[in-house]
């Protein structure tokens, strides 16, 4: 069984959303998913003061990102998540 690197773009619901707190919650959620490794999180400017969080995960190629996406969406202040690149490593 191989592994894949997957990128998720997490969008806060407003420019005043607490990005630091959201990132801490994402770390906690990733730690609960034993088969998923959180590799990095990077803030990227979007528009009108809103910053997205680009999350890089490594997970087994037999799974998907649906479970962790659903958990991240439960964080207060998150409006959406978009799955981006998925690459076999």
DSSP file (Angstrom, degrees, kcal/mol; ACC not computed):
  #  RESIDUE AA STRUCTURE BP1 BP2  ACC     N-H-->O    O-->H-N    N-H-->O    O-->H-N    TCO  KAPPA ALPHA  PHI   PSI    X-CA   Y-CA   Z-CA
    1    1 A X              0   0    0      0, 0.0     2,-0.1     0, 0.0    59,-0.0   0.000 360.0 360.0 360.0 130.9    0.0    0.0    0.0
    2    2 A X        -     0   0    0      1,-0.0    59,-2.2    58,-0.0    60,-0.4  -0.234 360.0-120.2 -94.9-174.0    1.4    3.4   -1.0
    3    3 A X  E     -A   60   0A   0     57,-0.3    86,-3.0    58,-0.1     2,-0.3  -0.914  15.5-152.9-128.4 156.6    0.8    6.9    0.3
    4    4 A X  E     -AB  59  88A   0     55,-3.1    55,-2.3    -2,-0.3     2,-0.5  -0.933  12.8-136.0-126.0 152.3   -0.5   10.1   -1.3
    5    5 A X  E     -AB  58  87A   0     82,-3.0    82,-2.6    -2,-0.3     2,-0.4  -0.938  28.6-172.5-103.1 128.7    0.1   13.7   -0.6
    6    6 A X  E     -AB  57  86A   0     51,-2.7    51,-2.9    -2,-0.5     2,-0.5  -0.966  13.5-149.0-127.0 139.9   -3.1   15.7   -0.6
    7    7 A X  E     -A   56   0A   0     78,-2.3    77,-3.8    -2,-0.4     2,-0.4  -0.921  11.4-170.5-109.6 130.6   -3.6   19.5   -0.4
    8    8 A X  E     -AB  55  83A   0     47,-2.6    47,-3.2    -2,-0.5     2,-0.7  -0.965  12.8-149.3-117.0 136.3   -6.8   21.0    1.2
    9    9 A X  E     -AB  54  82A   0     73,-2.9    73,-2.3    -2,-0.4     2,-0.5  -0.929  14.5-161.0-105.3 115.2   -7.6   24.7    1.0
   10   10 A X  E     -AB  53  81A   0     43,-3.0    43,-2.4    -2,-0.7     2,-0.5  -0.854   3.0-158.7-101.0 123.1   -9.5   25.7    4.0
   11   11 A X  E     -AB  52  80A   0     69,-2.9    68,-3.2    -2,-0.5    69,-1.4  -0.890   8.2-141.8-105.8 122.7  -11.5   29.0    3.7
   12   12 A X  E     - B   0  78A   0     39,-0.6    66,-0.3    -2,-0.5    65,-0.1  -0.368  20.0-122.1 -73.2 162.9  -12.6   30.9    6.8
   13   13 A X  S    S+     0   0    0     64,-2.3     2,-0.3     1,-0.1    65,-0.1   0.568  86.3  11.7 -86.1  -8.1  -16.0   32.6    6.8
   14   14 A X  S >  S-     0   0    0     63,-0.4     3,-1.3    37,-0.1    37,-0.2  -0.989  74.6-107.7-159.9 163.7  -14.7   36.1    7.4
   15   15 A X  T 3  S+     0   0    0     -2,-0.3    -1,-0.1     1,-0.2    36,-0.0   0.703 117.5  55.6 -68.3 -18.0  -11.6   38.3    7.4
   16   16 A X  T 3  S+     0   0    0      2,-0.1    -1,-0.2    34,-0.0    34,-0.0   0.335  76.8 128.7 -97.0   7.4  -11.7   38.5   11.2
   17   17 A X  S <  S-     0   0    0     -3,-1.3     2,-1.4     1,-0.1     3,-0.1  -0.349  72.5-109.6 -61.3 143.3  -11.7   34.7   11.7
   18   18 A X     >  -     0   0    0      1,-0.2     4,-2.3     2,-0.1     5,-0.2  -0.613  38.3-178.6 -80.0  91.1   -9.1   33.6   14.2
   19   19 A X  H  > S+     0   0    0     -2,-1.4     4,-2.6     1,-0.2    -1,-0.2   0.872  79.1  55.4 -60.7 -39.8   -6.6   31.9   11.8
   20   20 A X  H  > S+     0   0    0      1,-0.2     4,-1.9     2,-0.2    -1,-0.2   0.921 110.1  45.1 -60.8 -44.4   -4.3   30.9   14.6
   21   21 A X  H  > S+     0   0    0      2,-0.2     4,-2.3     1,-0.2    -1,-0.2   0.897 111.7  52.6 -67.4 -40.2   -7.1   29.1   16.5
   22   22 A X  H  X S+     0   0    0     -4,-2.3     4,-2.3     1,-0.2    -2,-0.2   0.919 108.8  50.3 -60.8 -43.5   -8.3   27.4   13.3
   23   23 A X  H  X S+     0   0    0     -4,-2.6     4,-2.0     1,-0.2    -1,-0.2   0.888 109.2  51.4 -63.1 -38.9   -4.8   26.1   12.6
   24   24 A X  H  X S+     0   0    0     -4,-1.9     4,-2.0     2,-0.2    -1,-0.2   0.907 110.1  49.3 -63.5 -41.4   -4.6   24.7   16.2
   25   25 A X  H  X S+     0   0    0     -4,-2.3     4,-2.5     1,-0.2    -2,-0.2   0.889 108.4  53.1 -65.5 -38.9   -7.9   22.9   15.8
   26   26 A X  H  X S+     0   0    0     -4,-2.3     4,-2.6     1,-0.2    -1,-0.2   0.906 107.6  52.1 -62.4 -40.6   -6.7   21.4   12.4
   27   27 A X  H  X S+     0   0    0     -4,-2.0     4,-2.0     2,-0.2    -2,-0.2   0.919 110.2  48.4 -59.6 -44.4   -3.6   20.1   14.2
   28   28 A X  H  X S+     0   0    0     -4,-2.0     4,-1.3     2,-0.2    -2,-0.2   0.912 112.2  48.5 -63.2 -42.8   -5.8   18.5   16.9
   29   29 A X  H  X S+     0   0    0     -4,-2.5     4,-1.0     1,-0.2     3,-0.4   0.923 110.2  50.9 -64.4 -44.4   -8.1   16.9   14.3
   30   30 A X  H  < S+     0   0    0     -4,-2.6     3,-0.5     1,-0.2     6,-0.3   0.875 106.6  55.4 -61.5 -37.0   -5.1   15.6   12.2
   31   31 A X  H  < S+     0   0    0     -4,-2.0    -1,-0.2     1,-0.2    -2,-0.2   0.824 103.5  55.2 -65.3 -31.0   -3.7   14.0   15.4
   32   32 A X  H  < S+     0   0    0     -4,-1.3     2,-1.1    -3,-0.4    -1,-0.2   0.755  93.6  74.4 -73.6 -24.0   -6.9   12.1   16.0
   33   33 A X  S >< S-     0   0    0     -4,-1.0     3,-1.9    -3,-0.5    -1,-0.1  -0.768  70.0-168.5 -90.9  96.2   -6.7   10.6   12.5
   34   34 A X  T 3  S+     0   0    0     -2,-1.1    -1,-0.2     1,-0.3    -2,-0.0   0.751  81.5  51.7 -61.8 -28.0   -4.0    8.0   13.1
   35   35 A X  T 3  S+     0   0    0     -3,-0.1    25,-0.6     2,-0.0     2,-0.4   0.390  99.0  78.3 -91.5   4.8   -3.5    7.2    9.4
   36   36 A X  E <   -C   59   0A   0     -3,-1.9     2,-0.5    -6,-0.3    23,-0.2  -0.950  62.3-158.8-119.2 131.5   -3.1   10.8    8.3
   37   37 A X  E     -C   58   0A   0     21,-3.0    21,-2.4    -2,-0.4     2,-0.7  -0.927  13.0-141.1-108.4 129.0    0.1   12.9    8.8
   38   38 A X  E     +C   57   0A   0     -2,-0.5    19,-0.2    19,-0.2     3,-0.1  -0.798  25.0 173.4 -86.2 116.9   -0.1   16.7    8.8
   39   39 A X  E     -     0   0A   0     17,-2.7     2,-0.3    -2,-0.7    -1,-0.2   0.850  56.4 -17.7 -94.9 -41.1    3.0   17.9    7.0
   40   40 A X  E     -C   56   0A   0     16,-1.3    16,-2.7     2,-0.0     2,-0.4  -0.995  42.5-154.2-161.9 160.7    2.4   21.7    6.7
   41   41 A X  E     -C   55   0A   0     -2,-0.3     2,-0.4    14,-0.2    14,-0.2  -0.986  18.6-177.1-139.2 131.4   -0.1   24.6    6.9
   42   42 A X  E     -C   54   0A   0     12,-2.1    12,-3.3    -2,-0.4     2,-0.3  -0.995  22.2-132.7-134.4 132.8    0.4   27.8    5.1
   43   43 A X  E     -C   53   0A   0     -2,-0.4     2,-0.4    10,-0.2    10,-0.2  -0.666  25.1-172.3 -82.3 135.8   -1.7   31.0    5.1
   44   44 A X  E     -C   52   0A   0      8,-2.5     8,-3.0    -2,-0.3     2,-0.1  -0.997  24.8-119.3-131.0 129.9   -2.4   32.4    1.6
   45   45 A X  E     +C   51   0A   0     -2,-0.4     6,-0.2     6,-0.2     3,-0.1  -0.443  33.3 171.7 -67.5 139.1   -4.1   35.8    0.9
   46   46 A X  E     -     0   0A   0      4,-3.0     2,-0.3     1,-0.2     5,-0.2   0.759  50.5 -56.9-110.0 -72.4   -7.3   35.5   -1.0
   47   47 A X  E >  S+C   50   0A   0      3,-0.7     3,-2.4     1,-0.0    -1,-0.2  -0.943 106.2  22.5-171.4 154.0   -9.1   38.8   -1.2
   48   48 A X  T 3  S-     0   0    0      1,-0.3   -33,-0.1    -2,-0.3     3,-0.1   0.804 130.6 -53.2  53.4  35.6  -10.6   41.6    1.0
   49   49 A X  T 3  S+     0   0    0      1,-0.3     2,-0.3   -35,-0.0    -1,-0.3   0.417 103.8 133.7  83.4  -2.3   -8.3   40.6    3.9
   50   50 A X  E <   - C   0  47A   0     -3,-2.4    -4,-3.0   -34,-0.0    -3,-0.7  -0.659  37.4-163.2 -84.0 136.2   -9.4   36.9    3.9
   51   51 A X  E     - C   0  45A   0     -2,-0.3   -39,-0.6    -6,-0.2    -6,-0.2  -0.969   5.5-149.1-117.7 133.8   -6.6   34.4    4.2
   52   52 A X  E     -AC  11  44A   0     -8,-3.0    -8,-2.5    -2,-0.4     2,-0.5  -0.547  13.9-130.2 -90.2 165.6   -7.0   30.7    3.3
   53   53 A X  E     -AC  10  43A   0    -43,-2.4   -43,-3.0   -10,-0.2     2,-0.7  -0.977  13.2-153.5-118.3 118.5   -5.1   27.9    4.9
   54   54 A X  E     -AC   9  42A   0    -12,-3.3   -12,-2.1    -2,-0.5     2,-0.5  -0.837  14.7-163.6 -94.0 119.1   -3.4   25.4    2.6
   55   55 A X  E     -AC   8  41A   0    -47,-3.2   -47,-2.6    -2,-0.7     2,-0.6  -0.894   7.1-157.4-110.0 126.7   -3.0   22.1    4.4
   56   56 A X  E     +AC   7  40A   0    -16,-2.7   -17,-2.7    -2,-0.5   -16,-1.3  -0.919  18.3 179.6-105.9 123.0   -0.7   19.4    3.2
   57   57 A X  E     -AC   6  38A   0    -51,-2.9   -51,-2.7    -2,-0.6     2,-0.4  -0.885  21.2-151.4-121.0 150.3   -1.5   15.9    4.3
   58   58 A X  E     +AC   5  37A   0    -21,-2.4   -21,-3.0    -2,-0.3     2,-0.3  -0.995  32.0 154.7-119.2 128.4    0.1   12.5    3.8
   59   59 A X  E     -AC   4  36A   0    -55,-2.3   -55,-3.1    -2,-0.4   -23,-0.2  -0.942  48.3 -75.1-147.2 164.6   -2.3    9.5    3.9
   60   60 A X  E >   -A    3   0A   0    -25,-0.6     3,-1.3    -2,-0.3   -57,-0.3  -0.319  37.8-128.3 -62.5 145.5   -2.7    5.9    2.6
   61   61 A X  T 3  S+     0   0    0    -59,-2.2    -1,-0.1     1,-0.3   -58,-0.1   0.619 105.5  65.5 -71.9 -10.1   -3.7    5.7   -1.1
   62   62 A X  T 3  S+     0   0    0    -60,-0.4    -1,-0.3     2,-0.1     2,-0.1   0.622 101.5  54.7 -84.8 -12.5   -6.5    3.4   -0.1
   63   63 A X  S <  S-     0   0    0     -3,-1.3     2,-0.3     1,-0.0    -4,-0.1  -0.208  72.6-139.8-104.1-163.5   -8.3    6.1    1.8
   64   64 A X        -     0   0    0     -2,-0.1     4,-0.3     0, 0.0     3,-0.2  -0.841  26.1-107.5-146.7-177.0   -9.5    9.5    1.1
   65   65 A X  S  > S+     0   0    0     -2,-0.3     4,-2.6     1,-0.1     5,-0.2   0.405  87.1 100.5 -98.5   0.9   -9.8   13.0    2.7
   66   66 A X  H  > S+     0   0    0      1,-0.2     4,-2.4     2,-0.2     5,-0.2   0.893  80.1  50.0 -56.1 -45.3  -13.5   12.9    3.2
   67   67 A X  H  > S+     0   0    0      1,-0.2     4,-1.7     2,-0.2    -1,-0.2   0.930 115.2  41.5 -63.7 -46.4  -13.3   12.0    6.9
   68   68 A X  H  > S+     0   0    0     -4,-0.3     4,-2.5     1,-0.2    -1,-0.2   0.861 112.4  55.9 -71.3 -33.6  -10.8   14.7    7.9
   69   69 A X  H  X S+     0   0    0     -4,-2.6     4,-2.3     1,-0.2    -2,-0.2   0.931 107.2  49.4 -61.0 -44.7  -12.6   17.3    5.7
   70   70 A X  H  X S+     0   0    0     -4,-2.4     4,-0.6    -5,-0.2    -1,-0.2   0.880 111.9  48.7 -63.2 -37.7  -15.9   16.6    7.5
   71   71 A X  H >< S+     0   0    0     -4,-1.7     3,-0.9     1,-0.2     4,-0.3   0.903 110.9  49.7 -68.7 -40.4  -14.1   17.1   10.9
   72   72 A X  H >< S+     0   0    0     -4,-2.5     3,-1.9     1,-0.2    -2,-0.2   0.879 103.1  61.0 -65.6 -37.3  -12.4   20.3    9.8
   73   73 A X  H 3< S+     0   0    0     -4,-2.3    -1,-0.2     1,-0.3     5,-0.2   0.716  94.7  64.5 -62.7 -19.2  -15.8   21.7    8.5
   74   74 A X  T << S+     0   0    0     -3,-0.9     2,-0.3    -4,-0.6    -1,-0.3   0.594  77.0 106.0 -79.3 -10.9  -17.1   21.4   12.1
   75   75 A X  S X  S-     0   0    0     -3,-1.9     3,-1.5    -4,-0.3     2,-0.1  -0.531  82.9-111.4 -69.7 129.4  -14.5   24.0   13.3
   76   76 A X  T 3  S+     0   0    0     -2,-0.3     3,-0.1     1,-0.2    -1,-0.1  -0.383 102.2  32.8 -60.2 136.6  -16.3   27.3   14.0
   77   77 A X  T 3  S+     0   0    0      1,-0.3   -64,-2.3    -4,-0.1     2,-0.5   0.441  87.6 119.5  96.9   0.9  -15.2   30.0   11.5
   78   78 A X  E <   +B   12   0A   0     -3,-1.5    -1,-0.3   -66,-0.3   -66,-0.3  -0.859  32.5 176.1-100.7 131.0  -14.8   27.7    8.5
   79   79 A X  E     -     0   0A   0    -68,-3.2     2,-0.3    -2,-0.5   -67,-0.2   0.786  62.6 -14.6-100.8 -34.7  -16.9   28.2    5.4
   80   80 A X  E     -B   11   0A   0    -69,-1.4   -69,-2.9     2,-0.0     2,-0.4  -0.993  46.5-143.5-162.4 164.5  -15.6   25.6    3.0
   81   81 A X  E     -B   10   0A   0     -2,-0.3     2,-0.5   -71,-0.2   -71,-0.2  -0.999  13.3-164.6-133.9 135.8  -12.8   23.2    2.1
   82   82 A X  E     -B    9   0A   0    -73,-2.3   -73,-2.9    -2,-0.4     2,-0.3  -0.984  16.5-136.9-123.4 124.7  -11.6   22.4   -1.4
   83   83 A X  E     +B    8   0A   0     -2,-0.5   -75,-0.2   -75,-0.2     3,-0.1  -0.629  31.7 173.3 -77.2 134.8   -9.5   19.4   -2.1
   84   84 A X  E     +     0   0A   0    -77,-3.8    -1,-0.1     1,-0.4   -76,-0.1   0.249  43.7   5.7-110.8-126.9   -6.6   20.3   -4.4
   85   85 A X  E     -     0   0A   0    -79,-0.1   -78,-2.3     1,-0.0     2,-0.4  -0.327  52.7-170.7 -64.7 139.3   -3.6   18.3   -5.7
   86   86 A X  E     +B    6   0A   0    -80,-0.2     2,-0.4    -3,-0.1   -80,-0.2  -0.980  12.4 178.0-131.0 120.3   -3.4   14.6   -4.8
   87   87 A X  E     -B    5   0A   0    -82,-2.6   -82,-3.0    -2,-0.4     2,-0.3  -0.977  30.0-122.9-130.5 133.6   -0.1   13.0   -5.7
   88   88 A X  E      B    4   0A   0     -2,-0.4   -84,-0.3   -84,-0.2    -2,-0.0  -0.554 360.0 360.0 -69.7 132.4    1.2    9.4   -5.2
   89   89 A X              0   0    0    -86,-3.0   -85,-0.2    -2,-0.3    -1,-0.1   0.380 360.0 360.0-120.9 360.0    4.5    9.5   -3.2
